[in-house]
Amino acid sequence: MMKRFALFVSLLAIAGSLSAQELTNFSFGRQAPVISPEIQADSVTFRLKADYATIVKLNASWMGAMGGTVDMKRGENNVWSVKLPLPSPEIYTYSFMVDGVSVNDPQNIQVQRDGQRFLNMLIVPGKRTENYGEANKRGTVRYMWYDSALLGSNRRMVVYTPYGYETSPKEKYPVLYLLHGGGGDEEAWTSMGRAAQILDNLIEKGLAKPMIVVMPNGNPGQQAAATLNLPTKQVQMQDAYVKSLVTEIIPFIEKNFRAIPKKESRAIAGLSMGGGHTLSASGLYPGTFGYICPLSIGSQPSEELNNRLQGIKKAGYNLYWFGVGNTDFLYQSALSLDKALTDNGLEHTFFVTDGGHTWANWRNYLDTFSRLLFK
Amino acid sequence: MMKRFALFVSLLAIAGSLSAQELTNFSFGRQAPVISPEIQADSVTFRLKADYATIVKLNASWMGAMGGTVDMKRGENNVWSVKLPLPSPEIYTYSFMVDGVSVNDPQNIQVQRDGQRFLNMLIVPGKRTENYGEANKRGTVRYMWYDSALLGSNRRMVVYTPYGYETSPKEKYPVLYLLHGGGGDEEAWTSMGRAAQILDNLIEKGLAKPMIVVMPNGNPGQQAAATLNLPTKQVQMQDAYVKSLVTEIIPFIEKNFRAIPKKESRAIAGLSMGGGHTLSASGLYPGTFGYICPLSIGSQPSEELNNRLQGIKKAGYNLYWFGVGNTDFLYQSALSLDKALTDNGLEHTFFVTDGGHTWANWRNYLDTFSRLLFK
């Protein structure tokens, strides 16, 4: 009896799963399944079934500074393919061009979002990427909303709490405010930046302190990522977002989470535009953040900058860590910020890597500086 | 001084936003922007720029029971388009076929995920969809992990807490366990089902009680949605997932959230396979759930079923609400479950609608039965 009932429920379950997706798969049933991407020892093969296409190409983010395009060749059953040397361990993105139109790989469900675009990921395993995959002990990632009186809207942020946050109700945690760049939004650091995976792995290995990570939306006129299609507005106020960050978001976090509300337990880091926000927030509100980590940003010499750096020096800080790639278009201005820090007598780490204004660098910087926080 | 510094930071912000996305937009700079989809009074126009394509079609979920395909026509600047009558208010999905290959609309960032596929949404406004858009007061959506000893893995669930949960630390809430169908995962109800928006809107309007909604992964061998690319395993145990739900997930939720731990404050609902899980969980663990809402499922008559229904009747319940579409392929078996409920003397609501085994129905059912819970 039990068995018959269970079998019937199972049959229903199968019938219930006949979504459009399964029907598509059925139509391929008689041919070998298309596998893409397929990583072999030192190569990677991309494949796309395209029955009626004339030209199919691969757009690959790792080929040249702006990405490159390579032709694919039609094979059996109209499966187009190209086999390339495996690039060095990193997370790359790619898409196909089918008769001039960009197409995602239907065999690859791993996707990241870059602004308006959803891009397939190629994750090449290795030392460089060992903290970018799923850890065994994972934190919680929340989508939350806060009311900003300053910006006049209800706004979304992504908040990571480390493994154990829920089960250790007496423990309090330090907080990293982690800011995205231009064209990004509150999901940039979790989608492209692998922030949750990096923190999960480092904390699990004992390499980073358990911490809360707050990733707000840094576009002051925007309530949330454009995927939600919410109205935007013009915000004219000087430093509007940075003011909301320090006077609204920090109090919101310290009220709603078990956060340690003091300078030594607050870090701020951001890339590009978010690096600019990091400079502004630390300069306008000295004594708020003990750890200051601008990434891929710089600053021209100015009296204003000197005044702000003197303010930070006077208020005291635990770490000033500053990363940039040596082919970044902002590299010269980063050298100028490094000099201003030195000239103003601020002890700091200037972390120069290969590469440019890329997520490959920003993931690496997060993987590097987050080990130094709150210690 | 202040101004010069701010201007410089703004310039950096613009420079920093020159991602691939912006470069693409620049290349269109001299032509009129492509707008798609464009809803007019009683029509909707889809457009795709495809310079080298031979045949471009639109796949539209609302055309026929399985979706339909319609030709698009090449126009100025190789922008292909088709204008269709606006379908009735609902959330639909669509894609383009470019020379036989499925392509998403690059102008439409609103995307839902159906298993392995990312599909563009067309949201037609109206009475039917008024609770599917963003409310003004929004709850928090979390991605959390629990350890299942029964299933031998760390597993992900999505947990919604209503607006005010964080700011009312003394309030306790009832919990709805909301289960997906075959081919789905823990994101199905928030992605395709608009569960967060529906609850936000109903709670804001005072039409539903503030409640926690727990959306676990119902595939016992899977740790999380396939987007995370985690290893899967075979699980042979009878009713494995339902056992984990009642003996592991419920205690986890009642420990980690301010949930009211009693029958009258627990609801279970699920669609298709999740409707099967709803029948199993309520039957195997009578007295656990006060509110039982299987959707788009049925059951053949059996002694086992009668025994389970008698168990539920004996333990007592607050509401048995049961929805199905009259063209669902499970409609006959739903009639049979309705009869079994009646024959066994269980007071219940049998909510029959037009339509079949579709998210249009499941969104509508959630929008309907969640108003009746915990009252």
Chai-1 contact restraints between the chains, C-beta under 6 A:
chainA,res_idxA,chainB,res_idxB,connection_type,confidence,min_distance_angstrom,max_distance_angstrom,comment,restraint_id
A,M1,B,E303,contact,1.0,0.0,6.0,A-B,restraint_1
A,M1,B,E304,contact,1.0,0.0,6.0,A-B,restraint_2
A,F5,B,S302,contact,1.0,0.0,6.0,A-B,restraint_3
A,F5,B,E304,contact,1.0,0.0,6.0,A-B,restraint_4
A,F8,B,Q300,contact,1.0,0.0,6.0,A-B,restraint_5
A,V9,B,G276,contact,1.0,0.0,6.0,A-B,restraint_6
A,L12,B,G276,contact,1.0,0.0,6.0,A-B,restraint_7
A,A13,B,G182,contact,1.0,0.0,6.0,A-B,restraint_8
A,A13,B,M273,contact,1.0,0.0,6.0,A-B,restraint_9
A,A13,B,G276,contact,1.0,0.0,6.0,A-B,restraint_10
A,G16,B,G181,contact,1.0,0.0,6.0,A-B,restraint_11
A,G16,B,G182,contact,1.0,0.0,6.0,A-B,restraint_12
A,G16,B,S272,contact,1.0,0.0,6.0,A-B,restraint_13
A,G16,B,M273,contact,1.0,0.0,6.0,A-B,restraint_14
A,S17,B,G182,contact,1.0,0.0,6.0,A-B,restraint_15
A,S17,B,G183,contact,1.0,0.0,6.0,A-B,restraint_16
A,S19,B,G183,contact,1.0,0.0,6.0,A-B,restraint_17
A,Q21,B,D114,contact,1.0,0.0,6.0,A-B,restraint_18
A,Q21,B,G115,contact,1.0,0.0,6.0,A-B,restraint_19
A,Q21,B,Q116,contact,1.0,0.0,6.0,A-B,restraint_20
A,Q21,B,R117,contact,1.0,0.0,6.0,A-B,restraint_21
A,A50,B,V101,contact,1.0,0.0,6.0,A-B,restraint_22
A,D51,B,G100,contact,1.0,0.0,6.0,A-B,restraint_23
A,Y52,B,D99,contact,1.0,0.0,6.0,A-B,restraint_24
A,Y52,B,G100,contact,1.0,0.0,6.0,A-B,restraint_25
A,A53,B,D99,contact,1.0,0.0,6.0,A-B,restraint_26
A,V98,B,V98,contact,1.0,0.0,6.0,A-B,restraint_27
A,V98,B,V101,contact,1.0,0.0,6.0,A-B,restraint_28
A,D99,B,Y52,contact,1.0,0.0,6.0,A-B,restraint_29
A,D99,B,A53,contact,1.0,0.0,6.0,A-B,restraint_30
A,D99,B,D99,contact,1.0,0.0,6.0,A-B,restraint_31
A,G100,B,D51,contact,1.0,0.0,6.0,A-B,restraint_32
A,G100,B,Y52,contact,1.0,0.0,6.0,A-B,restraint_33
A,V101,B,A50,contact,1.0,0.0,6.0,A-B,restraint_34
A,V101,B,V98,contact,1.0,0.0,6.0,A-B,restraint_35
A,V101,B,V103,contact,1.0,0.0,6.0,A-B,restraint_36
A,V103,B,V101,contact,1.0,0.0,6.0,A-B,restraint_37
A,V103,B,V103,contact,1.0,0.0,6.0,A-B,restraint_38
A,I109,B,Q116,contact,1.0,0.0,6.0,A-B,restraint_39
A,I109,B,A226,contact,1.0,0.0,6.0,A-B,restraint_40
A,I109,B,T227,contact,1.0,0.0,6.0,A-B,restraint_41
A,Q110,B,N229,contact,1.0,0.0,6.0,A-B,restraint_42
A,D114,B,Q21,contact,1.0,0.0,6.0,A-B,restraint_43
A,G115,B,Q21,contact,1.0,0.0,6.0,A-B,restraint_44
A,Q116,B,Q21,contact,1.0,0.0,6.0,A-B,restraint_45
A,Q116,B,I109,contact,1.0,0.0,6.0,A-B,restraint_46
A,R117,B,Q21,contact,1.0,0.0,6.0,A-B,restraint_47
A,E134,B,L230,contact,1.0,0.0,6.0,A-B,restraint_48
A,R138,B,W145,contact,1.0,0.0,6.0,A-B,restraint_49
A,T140,B,R142,contact,1.0,0.0,6.0,A-B,restraint_50
A,T140,B,M144,contact,1.0,0.0,6.0,A-B,restraint_51
A,V141,B,Y143,contact,1.0,0.0,6.0,A-B,restraint_52
A,R142,B,T140,contact,1.0,0.0,6.0,A-B,restraint_53
A,R142,B,R142,contact,1.0,0.0,6.0,A-B,restraint_54
A,Y143,B,V141,contact,1.0,0.0,6.0,A-B,restraint_55
A,M144,B,T140,contact,1.0,0.0,6.0,A-B,restraint_56
A,W145,B,R138,contact,1.0,0.0,6.0,A-B,restraint_57
A,E166,B,N256,contact,1.0,0.0,6.0,A-B,restraint_58
A,G181,B,G16,contact,1.0,0.0,6.0,A-B,restraint_59
A,G182,B,A13,contact,1.0,0.0,6.0,A-B,restraint_60
A,G182,B,G16,contact,1.0,0.0,6.0,A-B,restraint_61
A,G182,B,S17,contact,1.0,0.0,6.0,A-B,restraint_62
A,G183,B,S17,contact,1.0,0.0,6.0,A-B,restraint_63
A,G183,B,S19,contact,1.0,0.0,6.0,A-B,restraint_64
A,A226,B,I109,contact,1.0,0.0,6.0,A-B,restraint_65
A,T227,B,I109,contact,1.0,0.0,6.0,A-B,restraint_66
A,N229,B,Q110,contact,1.0,0.0,6.0,A-B,restraint_67
A,L230,B,E134,contact,1.0,0.0,6.0,A-B,restraint_68
A,N256,B,E166,contact,1.0,0.0,6.0,A-B,restraint_69
A,S272,B,G16,contact,1.0,0.0,6.0,A-B,restraint_70
A,M273,B,A13,contact,1.0,0.0,6.0,A-B,restraint_71
A,M273,B,G16,contact,1.0,0.0,6.0,A-B,restraint_72
A,G276,B,V9,contact,1.0,0.0,6.0,A-B,restraint_73
A,G276,B,L12,contact,1.0,0.0,6.0,A-B,restraint_74
A,G276,B,A13,contact,1.0,0.0,6.0,A-B,restraint_75
A,Q300,B,F8,contact,1.0,0.0,6.0,A-B,restraint_76
A,S302,B,F5,contact,1.0,0.0,6.0,A-B,restraint_77
A,E303,B,M1,contact,1.0,0.0,6.0,A-B,restraint_78
A,E304,B,M1,contact,1.0,0.0,6.0,A-B,restraint_79
A,E304,B,F5,contact,1.0,0.0,6.0,A-B,restraint_80
